[in-house]
């Protein structure tokens, strides 16, 4: 955690918000499964749109106008970029659940902590200890094994490779979103950041939906309820808790906590859908968890002379 006076916040508050928020992540793929008859892009649009509407009453009394945010050193372009990234992330991830298992999509989309470590090394020249790179290699190997495992379950998920690819790209986009969020949150309040980002994400998803479908897609009552559920839980509480904490906690450390989604989602999918991962898939998930855990343990240590 950063120790500057302006960033001081009770540790219990951050931990509590993250605990509640991260638990909601695991139920996101479960909710999506109840609306697979609806265009994925439309569901992503409802998710972000309802999120902005839920936050509107809280944002109005404290709102900062865009020119005030710009005066604080944050350009509107950065907010738009963050919103577009989030919109693409939601769209790709929701679409992946139409083609692959809940467990596989959840694990692959949470591989972004490894990507963040690589991004920090290449973009910011951060030096990491050898054990961190070992963890990165192990986690990446696990993601490859998971893709191969789903490829052997052709009877249940004939397009699993395509679904896994969508989930993986979704993780890449999330890295861009999170890096932008780290920069923006240092100079803006939480409510201003998330409201504007969710609004731009809604516009992104809406445009993509209209272009992809070629008009207004069919919406069912169930999909509307799912959209509200995704907005209130995984988005406002889940992503919202991370957007709040990223001001105080290292992005790489923070993003690694999202790995809990795979565990919660896999357990919930087993009890709700009877979805049982193969032994190969379970082994691959354990490999990913072990690899990311290695990187997390080392990141918990204070860096010395630029090494982490």
C-alpha positions in Angstrom: 0.0 0.0 0.0 1.0 3.6 -0.6 1.7 5.6 2.5 1.2 9.1 1.3 -1.2 11.1 3.5 -3.7 11.7 0.7 -4.0 8.0 0.0 -4.4 6.9 3.6 -7.5 4.8 4.2 -8.4 2.2 6.9 -7.1 -1.2 5.8 -10.2 -2.9 7.2 -12.4 -0.8 4.8 -10.4 -1.8 1.8 -10.3 -5.4 2.8 -14.0 -5.5 3.5 -14.9 -3.9 0.2 -12.7 -6.3 -1.7 -14.0 -9.4 0.1 -17.6 -8.5 -0.7 -16.8 -7.3 -4.2 -14.7 -10.3 -5.2 -17.2 -12.8 -4.0 -19.7 -11.4 -6.5 -17.3 -12.0 -9.4 -17.8 -15.8 -9.1 -21.6 -15.5 -9.8 -21.2 -13.4 -12.9 -20.8 -16.4 -15.3 -23.6 -18.2 -13.4 -26.0 -15.3 -14.1 -24.9 -15.1 -17.8 -25.8 -18.8 -18.2 -29.5 -17.9 -17.5 -29.5 -15.5 -20.5 -27.7 -17.4 -23.2 -30.6 -17.0 -25.6 -29.9 -13.2 -25.8 -27.3 -11.6 -27.9 -24.1 -11.3 -25.8 -23.5 -7.7 -26.9 -27.0 -6.8 -25.7 -26.4 -8.4 -22.3 -23.1 -6.4 -22.0 -24.9 -3.2 -22.9 -27.6 -3.9 -20.2 -24.9 -4.7 -17.6 -23.0 -1.4 -18.1 -26.1 0.7 -18.6 -27.8 -0.5 -15.5 -24.5 0.0 -13.6 -24.5 3.7 -14.6 -28.2 4.0 -13.7 -27.6 2.4 -10.2 -24.7 4.9 -9.6 -26.5 8.0 -10.9 -28.3 8.9 -7.6 -24.9 8.7 -5.8 -23.0 10.6 -8.5 -25.3 13.5 -9.0 -24.8 15.2 -5.5 -21.0 15.0 -5.8 -20.4 15.1 -9.5 -17.3 16.6 -11.1 -17.9 17.9 -14.5 -15.5 16.9 -17.3 -13.8 20.2 -17.4 -13.0 19.8 -13.6 -11.6 16.4 -14.2 -9.5 17.8 -17.0 -8.3 20.5 -14.6 -7.2 17.8 -12.2 -4.8 16.5 -14.8 -7.0 13.8 -16.4 -8.0 14.1 -20.0 -11.4 13.0 -21.3 -9.6 10.8 -23.7 -8.3 8.6 -20.8 -11.8 8.2 -19.4 -13.1 7.3 -22.9 -10.3 4.8 -23.4 -11.0 3.2 -20.0 -14.7 3.0 -20.8 -14.1 1.5 -24.2 -11.7 -1.0 -22.8 -14.2 -2.1 -20.1 -17.0 -2.3 -22.7 -14.9 -4.6 -24.9 -13.8 -6.7 -21.9 -17.5 -7.3 -20.8 -18.5 -8.1 -24.4 -15.8 -10.6 -25.1 -16.1 -12.3 -21.8 -19.9 -12.7 -21.9 -19.6 -14.0 -25.5 -17.0 -16.6 -24.4 -19.5 -18.2 -22.0 -21.7 -19.1 -25.0 -18.9 -21.4 -26.3 -16.9 -22.7 -23.4 -17.4 -23.9 -19.8 -17.9 -21.5 -16.8 -14.7 -22.8 -15.2 -12.5 -22.4 -18.2 -13.9 -18.9 -19.1 -13.4 -17.8 -15.5 -9.8 -19.1 -15.2 -8.7 -17.7 -18.6 -10.2 -14.3 -18.0 -8.4 -14.1 -14.6 -5.0 -14.6 -16.1 -4.5 -10.9 -16.4 -2.3 -10.7 -13.3 0.4 -12.5 -15.2 -0.1 -10.1 -18.2 0.2 -7.1 -15.8 3.6 -8.3 -14.6 4.8 -8.6 -18.2 3.4 -5.2 -19.1 5.1 -3.6 -16.1 8.4 -5.1 -17.2 8.2 -4.1 -20.8 6.5 -0.7 -20.5 7.8 0.6 -17.2 11.1 -1.4 -17.1 10.3 -2.9 -13.7 12.7 -5.6 -12.7 11.3 -8.8 -11.1 13.1 -11.6 -9.3 13.5 -14.9 -11.1 10.8 -16.7 -9.0 8.2 -14.2 -10.4 9.1 -15.1 -14.0 8.9 -18.8 -13.0 5.4 -18.2 -11.7 4.5 -16.4 -15.0 5.7 -19.3 -17.1 3.8 -21.8 -14.9 0.6 -19.9 -15.1 0.9 -19.4 -18.9 1.5 -23.2 -19.3 -1.6 -23.9 -17.2 -3.7 -21.7 -19.5 -2.5 -23.6 -22.6 -3.3 -26.9 -20.8 -6.8 -25.7 -20.0 -7.4 -24.9 -23.6 -6.3 -28.4 -24.6 -8.4 -29.9 -21.9 -11.6 -28.2 -23.2 -10.6 -29.3 -26.7 -11.0 -32.9 -25.6 -14.6 -32.2 -24.5 -16.0 -31.7 -28.0 -19.4 -33.3 -27.2 -20.2 -30.7 -24.5 -18.5 -27.6 -25.9 -17.8 -28.1 -29.6 -16.5 -24.5 -29.9 -14.5 -24.4 -26.7 -11.3 -23.2 -28.4 -13.1 -20.2 -29.8 -14.7 -19.5 -26.4 -11.3 -19.8 -24.7 -9.8 -17.4 -27.2 -12.5 -14.8 -26.5 -11.9 -15.1 -22.7 -8.2 -14.7 -23.2 -8.6 -11.6 -25.3 -11.0 -10.3 -22.7 -8.2 -10.6 -20.2 -5.8 -8.6 -22.4 -8.3 -5.8 -22.7 -8.8 -5.8 -19.0 -5.1 -5.2 -18.5 -5.4 -2.0 -20.6 -8.5 -1.0 -18.6 -6.8 -1.6 -15.3 -3.6 0.3 -16.2 -5.7 3.3 -17.3 -7.7 3.1 -14.1 -4.5 3.2 -11.9 -3.5 6.5 -13.6 -6.9 8.1 -13.5 -7.9 7.1 -9.9 -4.9 9.0 -8.4 -6.6 12.3 -9.3 -10.3 11.5 -9.2 -12.9 10.4 -6.7 -14.2 6.8 -7.0 -17.8 7.8 -7.9 -16.7 10.1 -10.7 -14.3 7.6 -12.2 -16.7 4.6 -12.2 -19.8 6.6 -13.4 -18.0 8.1 -16.4 -16.3 4.8 -17.3 -19.5 2.8 -17.0 -21.3 5.4 -19.2 -18.6 5.2 -21.9 -18.6 1.4 -21.6 -22.4 1.4 -22.2 -22.0 3.6 -25.3 -19.3 1.2 -26.6 -21.4 -1.9 -26.0 -24.5 -0.3 -27.5 -22.6 0.7 -30.7 -21.1 -2.8 -31.0 -24.5 -4.3 -30.5 -26.2 -2.3 -33.2 -23.4 -2.9 -35.7 -23.1 -6.6 -35.0 -26.9 -7.4 -34.9 -27.8 -4.9 -37.6 -30.5 -3.4 -35.5 -32.1 -3.7 -32.1 -31.7 -7.2 -30.7 -34.5 -9.1 -29.0 -34.6 -8.6 -25.3 -36.4 -11.0 -22.8 -37.6 -10.3 -19.3 -35.1 -12.8 -18.0 -32.2 -11.1 -19.7 -33.2 -7.8 -18.2 -33.2 -9.3 -14.7 -29.8 -10.9 -15.4 -28.5 -7.5 -16.7 -29.6 -5.9 -13.4 -28.0 -8.7 -11.4 -24.8 -8.3 -13.3 -24.8 -4.6 -12.8 -25.6 -4.6 -9.1 -23.3 -7.5 -8.1 -20.2 -8.2 -10.3 -20.0 -4.7 -11.8 -20.9 -2.1 -9.1 -19.7 -4.3 -6.1 -17.1 -6.4 -7.9 -15.4 -4.0 -10.3 -16.4 -1.1 -8.1 -14.4 -2.4 -5.2 -11.3 -2.9 -7.3 -11.7 0.6 -8.8 -11.8 1.9 -5.3 -8.8 -0.1 -4.0 -6.6 0.5 -7.0 -5.8 3.9 -5.6 -4.2 2.3 -2.5 -3.0 -1.2 -3.6 -0.6 -2.3 -6.4 -2.6 -3.1 -9.6 -0.8 -6.4 -10.0 -1.5 -7.5 -6.5 -5.1 -6.4 -6.7 -5.8 -8.0 -10.0 -4.5 -11.3 -8.8 -7.2 -11.4 -6.2 -9.8 -11.8 -9.0 -8.5 -15.4 -9.4 -11.0 -16.2 -6.7 -13.7 -15.9 -9.4 -12.6 -19.2 -10.9 -13.0 -21.0 -7.6 -16.4 -19.6 -6.7 -17.7 -20.0 -10.3 -16.5 -23.6 -10.6 -18.2 -24.5 -7.3 -21.4 -22.7 -8.1 -21.5 -24.2 -11.6 -21.2 -27.7 -10.1 -24.2 -27.3 -7.8 -26.4 -25.2 -10.1 -25.6 -26.7 -13.6 -24.0 -30.1 -12.6 -21.0 -28.9 -14.6 -18.1 -31.2 -13.7 -14.6 -30.2 -15.0 -12.5 -33.1 -16.3 -9.5 -34.2 -14.3 -7.3 -32.6 -17.0 -9.1 -29.3 -16.6 -8.8 -29.4 -12.8 -5.1 -30.1 -13.1 -4.7 -27.2 -15.5 -6.6 -24.9 -13.1 -4.3 -25.9 -10.2 -1.3 -25.2 -12.4 -2.6 -21.6 -13.1 -3.4 -21.0 -9.4 0.0 -22.2 -8.4 1.8 -20.0 -11.0 -0.1 -16.9 -10.1 0.3 -17.6 -6.4 4.1 -17.5 -6.8 3.9 -14.1 -8.4 1.6 -12.8 -5.7 3.8 -14.0 -2.8 6.8 -12.2 -4.2 4.8 -9.1 -4.9 3.8 -9.0 -1.3 7.4 -8.2 -0.4 8.7 -4.7 -0.6 10.9 -4.1 -3.7 14.6 -3.4 -3.1 16.5 -1.3 -5.5 14.0 -1.6 -8.3 13.7 -5.4 -8.0 10.4 -7.1 -7.1 
